[in-house]
Amino acid sequence: MVIPVSWSTVDVRNNKLYIYLDWSSYKIYKEITIPVMNYSGVDFAAAVQLGINQAMNAIIYFSVSYALGDNMLTITQTNKPEVICYIVSSADLQVGKYWNSIIAKENICSMNGILRIGKTSYKMDVPYKSYIDLFTTRNLYITSSCLASYNIVSNFSNDVIIKKVAVKAGYSQMLFDSADAGYDFLDVSKRSLSRIDFKLQDSYGNNIDLRNNHCSFSLAFQERR
């Protein structure tokens, strides 16, 4: 199996931040999008600060800083303490909490994974400080609804995984996964195969965009005797 590592640290799967402001009688919902590219910690902090403050349109200001030594990002609300501010979690977005509508999981595309924000939205009454993870794609999954037996347990509710591939290469390198240790076995008996579908996904269930690059892998069918 050969897969090019052509996705950047921030792409369309994880370039959005959702912020809710409760200001007196005003309920303000801001979806912040930062450019798709490879970021260092310093560059990421600068992009998040610029994106937030442009979206706020002078309603409120935020400072975002990055400490290289301990890989920590700090987001601070710098004025108007009377404004209650939340960084909205993906779980809350899916149920419409701290947001003006329900957003389907596949449409959220949040950077909360990078910021290490879990199921609970973060109230910005104190600065948000967290280790950041700019390499969230640690494993890839090849899925197929035709070949799988719908008995796979995963952390993103996908039961048609046929192969897990650890990402051991960096950006612009090639990811090789050989069969030196033996073949993965799938039982495809008692079914007719006229067309086979495949998807390449991450651990959040998002499809991987290879940016017009190609991946290759082989399937070997053996008759049971």
Steps between C-alpha positions, in 0.01 A plus 500: 500500500632845404331824614642852450488717813354797315262638764614800702488546879192717453267423210127508431446226762616714794526871413195638682450639849157572646460778758180597681460842665233579757492878536207645691200431273719409202583145397786502251627195311831520316645232274870570445688344209877509465690432174590144404876449525781345704548692825764525767373575849585870466336530159191315620460735798532804273244361253248421775539846656456673164201283409321556830554876515396551137182298560420692821502829309615699809226354724770343714870428466705187563869441543642164389856406590718191466776385735753302299667334797194314626287508181222690681244727338328772704180679391411805708195728486665841536208740549131526590486251787121545505481296178466127577694306239514127421714295264231257391577128500410273211266303727303815586484606135336167416215569743473877448634598843671844500414519130205620297448175312594134504803415285546148369823335614641472148450873439669638813866481381617638834856566619395388848714190454806720454404709804424188708145615575290197592125458534453801728500857364758727663384812681754779451472649849866401536752468213489173311835318522569172331763284337428514127509206264579603142536137391154364566507253208689213662309217336324454168218255438403335174129426503280302267128432538528208255788311659439565870273289719356789707650362821784749557508712816656846459506831686322677214209258451636345181442126467634451145875542562713249311848639573664729755819676392725679748630834370877465540607756238504878493344746259601449132641155576365162394329271746583133441317212664621162382373148551830371643327397821224317314171594343198642679214255469142583402221252451317591179319172456129474426487826305511606138749771411435694181628838621728587793503837677785644707547807719809633674404657833652636820411411859220761501329338202603775257600414145867570422565739212820388325499817284485315169777260604456126467520217749535132416440170675437139408228248581564126485200266484543139608247225455418317821547127472 
